[in-house]
């Protein structure tokens, strides 16, 4: 039994939440406290179980992916206690795995910065942030901090739906600047193949408190768009929910 399977526990065994949430999410951290996870996932607006969503929002000729459910970090990041619990558990993981970092590197998404900053404070790390547009796209430059030659870097994001942000893109930015991505952490990971690739790349040096079953497809491969039984279901930008919670 692998370490990932060993510590994964379906929420239905530990949390009294709505059926959609229980069926879609499982806990993957070995050290997270059950009462804390319950409280975090009970925040209104964290999980929208069904719909037709776009993330990122299409802009400047770029077309965002389509999702059938949505998980948001913003409602969680607004609560200082929840931020503290998440940061504390990530620190427990880092200590248990005997990981050493010089820097935490994350997208400059406001909610993600709140979490990254608290992790940095607890682990006494420098911080650096990559450009992030309001619609959800990565930009092309550092907007805060510096990555120095030889820096040991923890790449971080709040949610990785497909795994590429922490498994490929953020590490590539680190390496281009002369640093080394030694570990990756997120609050929530998806179930796409890219997540498995990130887990394979980092092994035990990959952390997620929970895993969320979210279907992500390109606009051209979207089942909702192709399936006439769905009718003309509106494609809703994820920002509409982010800005309403």
Backbone torsions as a table, in degrees:
resi	resn	phi	psi	omega
1	UNK	NA	128.0	-178.4
2	UNK	-74.0	160.5	178.7
3	UNK	-62.4	-32.8	-178.9
4	UNK	-68.0	-42.4	-179.5
5	UNK	-71.3	-39.0	-176.3
6	UNK	-57.4	-40.4	-172.7
7	UNK	-98.9	-1.0	179.8
8	UNK	-78.8	128.3	179.8
9	UNK	-131.5	123.6	178.0
10	UNK	-60.6	142.9	-177.6
11	UNK	-65.5	-24.8	-177.6
12	UNK	-63.2	-21.1	179.9
13	UNK	-83.4	-13.4	-172.7
14	UNK	-135.5	-15.7	-174.3
15	UNK	-127.5	142.6	174.7
16	UNK	-102.3	82.2	179.8
17	UNK	-118.7	179.0	-179.9
18	UNK	-67.1	157.1	-172.9
19	UNK	-58.9	-39.3	-178.6
20	UNK	-62.7	-41.2	180.0
21	UNK	-68.1	-43.9	180.0
22	UNK	-60.1	-39.4	-177.5
23	UNK	-75.1	-20.8	-172.7
24	UNK	-101.8	-17.6	-170.9
25	UNK	-126.9	140.5	171.0
26	UNK	-134.6	153.6	-179.7
27	UNK	-85.1	132.2	-178.8
28	UNK	-118.5	-5.2	175.6
29	UNK	-83.3	135.5	179.1
30	UNK	-77.9	-16.0	-171.5
31	UNK	-116.8	-5.9	-178.9
32	UNK	-65.8	137.6	178.2
33	UNK	-79.7	136.8	-175.2
34	UNK	-61.0	-41.7	-178.0
35	UNK	-67.5	-33.6	179.3
36	UNK	-71.1	-43.2	177.8
37	UNK	-62.4	-41.7	178.3
38	UNK	-57.6	-46.2	-179.0
39	UNK	-64.6	-43.6	-178.4
40	UNK	-62.4	-45.5	-175.7
41	UNK	-77.9	-10.0	177.7
42	UNK	-85.3	-4.5	-178.8
43	UNK	-63.4	127.5	177.8
44	UNK	-58.9	137.4	176.3
45	UNK	89.4	-2.4	180.0
46	UNK	-70.0	-43.4	-174.2
47	UNK	-129.1	122.7	173.5
48	UNK	-108.5	112.2	-165.0
49	UNK	-75.4	-28.5	-172.9
50	UNK	-147.2	138.7	178.6
51	UNK	161.8	-160.2	-178.2
52	UNK	-138.9	98.7	-168.5
53	UNK	-117.8	154.2	176.3
54	UNK	-118.2	127.3	174.8
55	UNK	-148.5	127.6	-11.0
56	UNK	-67.4	172.3	177.0
57	UNK	-75.9	133.3	-179.5
58	UNK	-59.2	133.8	179.8
59	UNK	-161.6	150.2	175.1
60	UNK	50.3	40.5	177.9
61	UNK	82.8	-5.0	177.7
62	UNK	-93.9	137.6	-176.0
63	UNK	-109.0	125.7	-178.8
64	UNK	-77.0	161.1	177.2
65	UNK	-73.9	162.4	176.0
66	UNK	-109.4	138.3	-178.0
67	UNK	-127.9	150.8	177.5
68	UNK	-100.3	-5.8	171.9
69	UNK	-151.1	169.2	-171.2
70	UNK	-142.9	134.2	176.5
71	UNK	-123.4	127.3	-174.8
72	UNK	-117.2	137.7	176.4
73	UNK	-88.5	-19.3	-173.5
74	UNK	-57.9	-46.3	-179.6
75	UNK	-63.1	-30.6	-180.0
76	UNK	-72.4	-43.1	-175.2
77	UNK	-67.9	-15.3	179.1
78	UNK	-79.3	-9.1	-178.2
79	UNK	-108.0	113.5	-176.0
80	UNK	-59.7	-36.2	-179.3
81	UNK	-66.4	-41.3	-179.9
82	UNK	-66.8	-39.6	176.1
83	UNK	-59.4	-43.1	-179.8
84	UNK	-63.6	-42.6	179.3
85	UNK	-62.6	-44.0	-179.5
86	UNK	-65.0	-46.7	179.3
87	UNK	-60.4	-41.2	-179.3
88	UNK	-63.5	-40.3	-178.9
89	UNK	-70.2	-37.0	176.2
90	UNK	-63.7	-38.3	177.2
91	UNK	-65.4	-38.9	176.3
92	UNK	-60.6	-44.1	177.3
93	UNK	-60.9	-46.4	-178.8
94	UNK	-61.8	-40.3	179.2
95	UNK	-68.9	-41.2	-179.9
96	UNK	-63.7	-36.0	-179.8
97	UNK	-89.5	1.1	179.2
98	UNK	56.2	46.3	-179.3
99	UNK	-89.4	142.2	178.0
100	UNK	-124.3	130.7	-179.2
101	UNK	-129.1	155.5	169.3
102	UNK	-104.9	-23.5	-166.9
103	UNK	-151.8	144.9	167.2
104	UNK	-108.6	135.4	-175.2
105	UNK	-127.6	126.6	-174.7
106	UNK	-148.0	162.7	171.3
107	UNK	-67.1	151.6	-177.1
108	UNK	-83.9	35.8	172.5
109	UNK	-70.8	125.0	-172.2
110	UNK	-50.3	-46.2	-179.4
111	UNK	-65.9	-36.9	179.1
112	UNK	-67.8	-38.3	178.3
113	UNK	-62.3	-35.9	177.9
114	UNK	-59.1	-47.0	179.4
115	UNK	-68.2	-46.4	-178.2
116	UNK	-60.6	-40.1	-178.7
117	UNK	-63.6	-39.5	179.6
118	UNK	-70.0	-37.7	175.4
119	UNK	-61.8	-44.1	179.2
120	UNK	-60.6	-40.9	179.6
121	UNK	-64.2	-42.8	-178.1
122	UNK	-70.0	-37.3	-178.7
123	UNK	-94.6	-0.9	179.8
124	UNK	57.7	54.8	-177.9
125	UNK	-110.4	152.1	166.6
126	UNK	-71.4	162.8	-178.5
127	UNK	-126.3	146.8	172.1
128	UNK	-146.2	143.6	-175.2
129	UNK	-132.4	138.0	-179.5
130	UNK	-95.7	145.7	-179.8
131	UNK	-52.8	137.1	-177.6
132	UNK	-143.2	125.1	-176.5
133	UNK	-82.8	158.2	178.6
134	UNK	-58.5	-26.8	179.9
135	UNK	-82.3	-10.4	175.5
136	UNK	112.6	9.4	179.8
137	UNK	-94.8	146.8	168.8
138	UNK	-73.5	143.3	175.8
139	UNK	-91.3	-146.7	-172.5
140	UNK	-128.1	13.6	-175.3
141	UNK	-157.2	159.9	169.4
142	UNK	-69.9	136.3	177.9
143	UNK	-114.9	-8.5	178.1
144	UNK	-159.4	136.7	178.1
145	UNK	82.2	-178.9	-177.5
146	UNK	-140.6	139.2	171.2
147	UNK	-102.6	118.9	-176.8
148	UNK	-97.6	156.2	177.0
149	UNK	-53.8	126.4	176.8
150	UNK	85.9	-2.5	179.2
151	UNK	-59.3	134.6	172.3
152	UNK	-90.4	119.0	-166.0
153	UNK	-117.8	134.4	167.6
154	UNK	-95.8	113.6	175.7
155	UNK	-86.7	138.7	-171.9
156	UNK	-138.8	145.2	169.9
157	UNK	-148.8	158.9	179.5
158	UNK	-72.9	-48.8	-179.2
159	UNK	-135.8	132.2	170.7
160	UNK	-118.8	107.1	-177.6
161	UNK	-74.6	-42.8	-176.5
162	UNK	-107.8	-13.0	178.6
163	UNK	92.5	-15.6	-174.2
164	UNK	-70.0	-31.6	-176.4
165	UNK	-61.2	-46.6	-179.2
166	UNK	-94.4	-17.8	-179.5
167	UNK	-90.4	-23.9	-176.3
168	UNK	-132.8	-57.9	-166.1
169	UNK	-71.1	-52.5	178.8
170	UNK	-62.3	-44.0	175.5
171	UNK	-59.0	-36.3	179.4
172	UNK	-65.1	-40.0	177.3
173	UNK	-63.6	-41.0	178.4
174	UNK	-60.7	-49.1	-176.0
175	UNK	-67.2	-34.5	177.4
176	UNK	-63.9	-26.2	179.6
177	UNK	-92.1	-0.2	177.4
178	UNK	97.9	2.0	178.2
179	UNK	-91.0	-178.3	178.9
180	UNK	-133.0	120.6	176.7
181	UNK	-78.8	106.8	-175.0
182	UNK	-98.1	-15.6	-179.3
183	UNK	-160.3	163.4	178.3
184	UNK	-138.2	145.3	178.8
185	UNK	-143.0	143.8	174.2
186	UNK	-142.4	160.6	170.3
187	UNK	-75.4	-47.3	-176.8
188	UNK	-130.4	133.3	175.6
189	UNK	-113.9	151.4	177.2
190	UNK	-86.9	-160.0	-176.7
191	UNK	-123.0	11.9	-178.3
192	UNK	-73.1	166.3	-178.9
193	UNK	-60.6	-31.8	179.5
194	UNK	-65.0	-28.4	175.5
195	UNK	-67.1	-44.7	177.1
196	UNK	-60.5	-37.7	178.4
197	UNK	-65.6	-40.3	177.8
198	UNK	-64.8	-40.8	177.5
199	UNK	-63.8	-38.9	178.1
200	UNK	-66.7	-40.0	-179.5
201	UNK	-64.0	-45.5	-172.3
202	UNK	-100.1	-16.7	-179.8
203	UNK	59.4	-130.6	179.8
204	UNK	-68.8	-11.3	178.1
205	UNK	-86.5	20.9	174.4
206	UNK	-118.0	126.7	-177.9
207	UNK	-119.9	137.9	166.7
208	UNK	-146.5	135.3	177.2
209	UNK	-73.4	-39.6	-179.6
210	UNK	-137.9	161.4	172.7
211	UNK	-119.5	135.3	-175.4
212	UNK	-118.9	129.1	178.9
213	UNK	-84.4	99.0	-179.3
214	UNK	-125.8	128.7	176.1
215	UNK	-85.4	122.0	179.7
216	UNK	-120.5	132.4	179.5
217	UNK	-142.7	154.5	172.0
218	UNK	-67.4	161.7	-179.3
219	UNK	-57.9	-36.8	-177.6
220	UNK	-74.1	-20.6	-178.7
221	UNK	-106.7	9.0	-175.0
222	UNK	-67.4	122.1	-179.6
223	UNK	-66.2	-39.0	-179.2
224	UNK	-62.5	-41.3	179.6
225	UNK	-67.0	-34.3	-175.3
226	UNK	-86.0	-27.9	-172.9
227	UNK	-84.6	112.8	-177.1
228	UNK	-65.7	-19.8	-179.7
229	UNK	-67.1	-19.8	177.5
230	UNK	-80.7	-10.9	-176.8
231	UNK	65.8	-154.1	180.0
232	UNK	-93.7	65.2	-178.8
233	UNK	-69.6	126.5	-175.7
234	UNK	-62.1	137.4	172.9
235	UNK	-88.1	116.0	-173.5
236	UNK	-105.4	124.8	176.9
237	UNK	-65.6	140.2	-177.8
238	UNK	-60.5	-26.2	-178.1
239	UNK	-64.0	-24.5	178.4
240	UNK	-63.0	-37.3	178.9
241	UNK	-80.4	-39.4	177.4
242	UNK	-57.3	-41.8	-174.9
243	UNK	-82.6	-8.1	-177.2
244	UNK	-102.6	-9.3	-177.7
245	UNK	-96.3	NA	NA
